[in-house]
Amino acid sequence: MSAPSVTGRTFEGVFRTDGSVGVRDNVLVLPSVICSHIVADRIAARVDRAVSTPHDHGCAQLGADNEQTRRTFLSLAENPNVAGTLVVGLGCEEVQSDDVANALRSRDVPVRELSIQGVGGTDECVERGVEAASELAEPRSEAHSDASIGDLTLGIVSSDLDTATVDVGDPLVGDVARAVVAAGGRVVVAGNERVLAHPEAARDATAYEARDSLDELLARHEGDPPRATRVGRFAQKRSFEAVTRSWGERDVSEVLAYGERASISEGLALVDAPSRFAEATTALAAAGANVVVHVTGDGILAGHPLVPVVKVTGDPGTAAALPDDIDVAAANADADDLLEKLVAVANGDPCCAERHGLTEFAITRVGPSM
């Protein structure tokens, strides 16, 4: 297989003041704690093109988990698909809504903040939240213009290592990953099980300047209780090259902690995130991905609130069983087909998950919460 041509392929992007380019232009209604997620959902439901991210974090978390949750919130609000963020808290949580909002203001992110206790209850918070989110939505349409493949930050998660995924789906995605990087774009990948199963091979495939960060990733997981995950088992049985085919045979230029933003202007960044779809896609969105490709052998249907997710399967049976939920059947497609689909989605066409309104949002955990 070879990388597809990017010549003449453009999309209408949303150019942000920090130079990043979005493919969606949504207001994020971000609950800072599990206790405020229903209020956040109700606010988002009443504002055009607002999205919420319900989760079970922000309360009674300890140390590294608390830091990771906060870091992820901040990075998600800086995703190029986000026009502005309304942070909604309860008032007594560990990750305080006003702290998150103040940190975002210091980064010049358009932000508003409310707490349920601070404004006098659920109903008042919903009403004020609708007003605040609507204010954030007003200036969204001013910065649309033509963008190129090099303006993409492509997120990739391959959530299994079935034979059809490794031999058919992943290589197709890898060809597109090479094309994006060759055009000057960025690719961010999740799937730390692959690195943990092959640490020496991963080190050899990582640029010298990123090896300290890779060592930090390996150290973070040293002594972890064994998790007999399907991906982890399969990664140990296959070579590093086989389990990373969706990465496009690119060397890793940057290694990111979960929730951290990518800083490279082009190349491949590895995120310390598992292959589980919802947790991985949240990490990719936090890293800056404006669109995600998800390779799934068994046909996981869900998308993500912040980024369109293009579903690819290498399994003909899955493609036949879920024709309205799989965007690209890899057995009957080439890299040009996948790149064409990505450009169409970046240009505003809904992917299958968006068309069905299916989203999942999750943040991975470091350790136990109280």
C-alpha positions as CSV (number, residue, x, y, z in Angstrom):
1,M,0.0,0.0,0.0
2,S,1.1,3.6,-0.5
3,A,0.0,7.0,0.8
4,P,-2.8,8.6,-1.1
5,S,-2.5,11.9,-2.9
6,V,-3.5,15.0,-1.0
7,T,-3.3,17.3,-4.0
8,G,-6.4,19.5,-4.4
9,R,-8.1,18.1,-1.3
10,T,-9.3,21.0,0.9
11,F,-12.0,21.6,3.5
12,E,-13.7,24.5,5.1
13,G,-11.9,24.9,8.4
14,V,-12.5,27.1,11.4
15,F,-9.3,29.1,12.1
16,R,-8.7,29.8,15.7
17,T,-6.7,32.7,17.1
18,D,-3.9,30.3,18.3
19,G,-3.4,29.1,14.7
20,S,-5.2,25.7,15.1
21,V,-8.0,24.7,12.7
22,G,-11.3,23.1,13.7
23,V,-13.6,21.0,11.6
24,R,-16.6,21.7,13.9
25,D,-17.6,24.9,15.7
26,N,-19.3,23.9,18.9
27,V,-19.7,25.4,22.4
28,L,-18.5,23.0,25.1
29,V,-20.7,22.8,28.2
30,L,-18.2,21.2,30.6
31,P,-19.3,19.8,33.9
32,S,-16.4,20.0,36.3
33,V,-17.8,17.2,38.4
34,I,-20.2,14.3,38.1
35,C,-22.8,16.1,40.2
36,S,-23.3,18.8,37.6
37,H,-23.4,16.7,34.4
38,I,-27.2,16.6,34.2
39,V,-27.4,20.4,34.4
40,A,-24.7,20.6,31.7
41,D,-26.7,18.2,29.5
42,R,-29.9,20.3,30.0
43,I,-28.1,23.5,29.0
44,A,-26.5,22.0,25.9
45,A,-29.8,20.6,24.8
46,R,-31.2,24.1,24.6
47,V,-28.4,25.8,22.7
48,D,-27.8,25.2,19.0
49,R,-24.6,23.3,18.4
50,A,-23.6,23.1,22.1
51,V,-22.3,19.8,23.3
52,S,-21.8,18.5,26.9
53,T,-19.4,15.9,28.2
54,P,-21.1,13.9,31.0
55,H,-18.6,12.0,33.2
56,D,-18.1,10.5,36.6
57,H,-15.0,12.5,37.7
58,G,-14.1,15.7,39.7
59,C,-15.2,14.6,43.1
60,A,-13.2,12.7,45.8
61,Q,-10.3,12.0,43.4
62,L,-6.8,11.7,44.7
63,G,-3.4,13.1,43.7
64,A,-2.5,12.1,40.1
65,D,-6.2,11.4,39.2
66,N,-7.2,14.8,40.3
67,E,-4.4,16.4,38.3
68,Q,-5.2,14.3,35.3
69,T,-8.9,15.2,35.3
70,R,-8.1,18.9,35.5
71,R,-5.4,18.7,32.8
72,T,-7.8,16.9,30.5
73,F,-10.6,19.5,31.1
74,L,-8.2,22.4,30.2
75,S,-6.9,20.7,27.0
76,L,-10.4,19.7,25.8
77,A,-11.5,23.4,26.1
78,E,-8.5,24.2,23.8
79,N,-9.5,21.7,21.2
80,P,-9.8,23.5,17.8
81,N,-13.4,22.2,17.4
82,V,-14.4,24.3,20.5
83,A,-15.5,27.9,20.0
84,G,-15.9,28.5,23.7
85,T,-16.5,26.7,27.0
86,L,-19.1,27.0,29.8
87,V,-17.8,25.3,32.9
88,V,-20.6,24.1,35.2
89,G,-19.8,23.1,38.8
90,L,-21.7,22.1,41.9
91,G,-19.6,24.2,44.3
92,C,-18.1,21.7,46.7
93,E,-16.1,19.5,44.3
94,E,-12.4,18.7,44.2
95,V,-12.0,20.1,40.7
96,Q,-13.6,23.5,41.2
97,S,-15.4,25.1,38.2
98,D,-14.0,28.6,38.9
99,D,-10.4,27.3,39.1
100,V,-10.9,25.6,35.7
101,A,-12.4,28.7,34.2
102,N,-9.7,31.0,35.6
103,A,-7.0,28.7,34.1
104,L,-8.8,28.8,30.7
105,R,-8.9,32.7,30.8
106,S,-5.2,32.7,31.4
107,R,-4.9,30.8,28.1
108,D,-7.2,33.2,26.3
109,V,-9.9,30.6,25.9
110,P,-13.4,32.1,25.6
111,V,-15.1,30.9,28.8
112,R,-18.0,31.4,31.2
113,E,-18.5,29.7,34.6
114,L,-21.4,28.9,36.9
115,S,-21.9,26.7,39.9
116,I,-25.2,25.3,41.0
117,Q,-24.7,26.3,44.6
118,G,-23.4,29.7,43.6
119,V,-26.5,30.7,41.6
120,G,-29.1,29.3,43.8
121,G,-30.0,25.8,42.5
122,T,-30.6,23.7,39.4
123,D,-33.3,25.6,37.6
124,E,-31.5,29.0,37.9
125,C,-28.2,27.4,36.8
126,V,-29.9,25.9,33.7
127,E,-31.4,29.3,32.8
128,R,-28.2,31.2,33.3
129,G,-26.2,28.5,31.6
130,V,-28.4,28.7,28.5
131,E,-27.8,32.5,28.4
132,A,-24.0,32.1,28.8
133,A,-23.7,29.3,26.3
134,S,-25.7,31.3,23.8
135,E,-23.3,34.3,24.2
136,L,-20.4,32.0,23.5
137,A,-22.1,30.7,20.4
138,E,-22.7,34.1,18.8
139,P,-19.3,34.8,17.1
140,R,-18.7,31.3,15.9
141,S,-19.2,31.8,12.1
142,E,-16.6,34.5,11.4
143,A,-13.4,32.5,10.8
144,H,-14.3,29.8,8.2
145,S,-12.0,29.5,5.2
146,D,-10.3,26.9,3.1
147,A,-7.9,24.5,4.9
148,S,-5.6,21.7,3.6
149,I,-4.8,18.2,4.7
150,G,-1.8,19.7,6.5
151,D,-4.2,21.5,8.8
152,L,-5.5,18.2,10.2
153,T,-4.6,16.8,13.5
154,L,-5.7,13.2,12.9
155,G,-6.4,11.1,16.0
156,I,-6.1,7.3,15.6
157,V,-7.3,4.6,17.9
158,S,-7.4,0.9,17.0
159,S,-9.4,-0.7,19.7
160,D,-8.6,-4.3,19.0
161,L,-5.9,-6.4,17.5
162,D,-8.1,-8.9,15.6
163,T,-6.6,-10.4,12.5
164,A,-8.9,-8.3,10.2
165,T,-7.9,-5.2,12.1
166,V,-4.1,-5.8,12.0
167,D,-4.0,-7.1,8.4
168,V,-6.7,-5.0,6.7
169,G,-8.0,-2.0,8.7
170,D,-4.8,-0.8,10.3
171,P,-2.6,-0.7,7.2
172,L,-5.3,1.4,5.4
173,V,-5.3,3.9,8.2
174,G,-1.5,3.9,8.3
175,D,-1.4,4.9,4.6
176,V,-3.6,7.9,5.4
177,A,-1.5,8.8,8.5
178,R,1.6,9.0,6.3
179,A,-0.2,11.2,3.9
180,V,-1.3,13.6,6.6
181,V,2.2,13.9,8.0
182,A,3.7,14.3,4.6
183,A,1.3,17.2,4.0
184,G,2.6,18.9,7.1
185,G,-0.1,17.7,9.5
186,R,-0.1,15.9,12.8
187,V,-1.2,12.4,13.8
188,V,-1.9,11.6,17.5
189,V,-2.3,7.9,18.4
190,A,-3.6,6.1,21.5
191,G,-2.9,2.5,22.5
192,N,-0.3,2.3,25.3
193,E,-0.7,-1.5,25.5
194,R,1.4,-1.7,22.4
195,V,4.3,0.2,23.9
196,L,4.0,-1.6,27.3
197,A,4.2,-5.0,25.5
198,H,7.3,-3.9,23.5
199,P,9.2,-1.3,25.4
200,E,12.6,-1.7,23.6
201,A,11.0,-1.7,20.1
202,A,9.0,1.4,21.1
203,R,12.2,3.1,22.3
204,D,13.9,2.4,19.0
205,A,10.9,3.8,17.1
206,T,10.9,7.0,19.2
207,A,12.9,10.1,18.3
208,Y,15.8,10.8,20.6
209,E,14.3,14.0,22.0
210,A,11.1,12.1,23.0
211,R,12.7,9.1,24.7
212,D,12.7,10.7,28.2
213,S,9.0,11.2,27.9
214,L,8.6,7.6,26.7
215,D,10.6,6.4,29.8
216,E,8.2,8.4,32.0
217,L,5.3,6.7,30.3
218,L,6.8,3.3,31.0
219,A,7.6,4.3,34.6
220,R,4.0,5.4,35.2
221,H,2.8,1.9,34.4
222,E,5.6,0.0,36.2
223,G,4.1,-2.0,39.0
224,D,0.5,-1.6,37.6
225,P,-1.7,-4.5,38.6
226,P,-1.9,-6.9,35.7
227,R,-4.9,-6.2,33.4
228,A,-5.7,-9.2,31.3
229,T,-7.1,-7.0,28.5
230,R,-7.7,-8.5,25.1
231,V,-5.5,-5.9,23.4
232,G,-2.7,-6.4,26.0
233,R,-2.7,-10.1,25.4
234,F,-2.7,-9.8,21.6
235,A,0.0,-7.1,21.7
236,Q,2.4,-9.5,23.5
237,K,1.8,-12.2,20.9
238,R,2.5,-10.0,17.9
239,S,5.4,-7.9,16.9
240,F,5.6,-4.2,17.6
241,E,5.5,-3.5,13.8
242,A,2.3,-5.6,13.5
243,V,0.4,-3.9,16.3
244,T,1.3,-0.3,15.2
245,R,0.4,-0.5,11.5
246,S,-2.2,2.2,11.9
247,W,0.6,4.6,12.9
248,G,1.9,4.6,9.3
249,E,5.4,3.3,10.2
250,R,6.2,6.8,11.5
251,D,8.7,7.4,14.3
252,V,7.2,8.9,17.4
253,S,8.1,12.6,17.6
254,E,6.4,13.3,20.9
255,V,5.1,11.3,23.9
256,L,2.2,12.8,25.8
257,A,0.7,12.2,29.2
258,Y,-3.0,11.6,29.3
259,G,-4.8,14.9,28.9
260,E,-1.8,16.7,27.6
261,R,-1.8,18.8,24.4
262,A,0.5,18.0,21.5
263,S,3.2,20.6,20.9
264,I,4.7,19.3,17.7
265,S,3.7,21.2,14.5
266,E,3.9,18.0,12.4
267,G,4.7,14.4,12.8
268,L,3.4,11.6,15.1
269,A,2.6,11.9,18.8
270,L,1.9,9.0,21.1
271,V,-0.7,9.6,23.9
272,D,-0.5,7.6,27.1
273,A,-4.0,6.3,26.8
274,P,-5.5,2.8,26.6
275,S,-7.2,1.4,23.5
276,R,-10.6,1.5,25.1
277,F,-12.6,3.7,22.7
278,A,-14.1,6.4,24.9
279,E,-11.1,6.9,27.1
280,A,-8.8,6.9,24.1
281,T,-10.8,9.4,22.1
282,T,-11.1,11.8,25.0
283,A,-7.3,11.7,25.2
284,L,-6.9,12.3,21.5
285,A,-9.3,15.2,21.6
286,A,-7.3,16.7,24.5
287,A,-4.1,16.2,22.5
288,G,-5.7,18.4,19.8
289,A,-7.2,16.0,17.3
290,N,-9.9,17.6,15.2
291,V,-11.0,14.3,13.6
292,V,-10.5,10.7,14.8
293,V,-10.3,7.5,12.9
294,H,-11.5,4.5,14.9
295,V,-10.5,1.0,13.7
296,T,-12.9,-1.5,15.1
297,G,-13.2,-5.2,14.3
298,D,-16.4,-5.8,16.3
299,G,-18.1,-2.6,15.3
300,I,-18.2,-0.3,18.4
301,L,-20.8,2.3,17.3
302,A,-20.3,5.3,19.5
303,G,-18.7,8.6,18.6
304,H,-17.5,11.5,20.8
305,P,-19.0,14.8,21.7
306,L,-16.1,17.0,20.6
307,V,-14.6,15.3,17.5
308,P,-16.2,13.5,14.6
309,V,-15.2,9.8,14.6
310,V,-14.8,8.0,11.3
311,K,-15.4,4.2,11.8
312,V,-13.2,1.8,9.9
313,T,-13.5,-2.0,10.0
314,G,-11.4,-4.6,8.3
315,D,-13.9,-7.3,9.1
316,P,-16.4,-7.9,6.2
317,G,-18.9,-9.5,8.5
318,T,-19.0,-6.4,10.7
319,A,-19.3,-4.1,7.7
320,A,-22.2,-6.2,6.3
321,A,-23.9,-6.3,9.7
322,L,-23.6,-2.6,10.4
323,P,-23.7,-0.8,7.0
324,D,-25.2,2.4,8.5
325,D,-22.7,2.5,11.4
326,I,-19.4,1.9,9.6
327,D,-18.0,4.7,7.5
328,V,-15.4,2.8,5.6
329,A,-15.2,-1.0,5.0
330,A,-11.5,-1.4,4.6
331,A,-11.8,-4.7,2.7
332,N,-13.5,-2.8,-0.2
333,A,-11.6,0.5,0.0
334,D,-8.2,2.0,-0.6
335,A,-6.4,4.9,1.2
336,D,-7.9,7.4,-1.3
337,D,-11.4,6.3,-0.3
338,L,-10.6,6.8,3.4
339,L,-8.9,10.2,2.8
340,E,-11.9,11.3,0.7
341,K,-14.2,10.4,3.6
342,L,-12.1,12.3,6.1
343,V,-12.1,15.4,3.9
344,A,-15.9,15.1,3.5
345,V,-16.4,14.8,7.3
346,A,-13.9,17.7,7.9
347,N,-16.0,19.7,5.5
348,G,-19.1,19.2,7.6
349,D,-20.6,16.0,6.4
350,P,-21.8,14.0,9.4
351,C,-20.0,10.7,10.1
352,C,-22.2,7.7,10.9
353,A,-22.0,8.2,14.7
354,E,-22.9,11.9,14.3
355,R,-25.8,11.1,12.1
356,H,-27.2,8.7,14.8
357,G,-26.4,11.1,17.7
358,L,-24.2,8.5,19.4
359,T,-21.5,9.7,21.8
360,E,-19.4,8.4,24.6
361,F,-17.1,10.4,26.9
362,A,-14.8,9.0,29.5
363,I,-11.5,9.9,31.2
364,T,-9.2,7.1,32.2
365,R,-8.2,6.7,35.9
366,V,-4.8,6.4,37.4
367,G,-5.9,4.9,40.7
368,P,-8.9,4.6,43.0
369,S,-11.2,7.4,44.0
370,M,-12.7,7.9,47.5
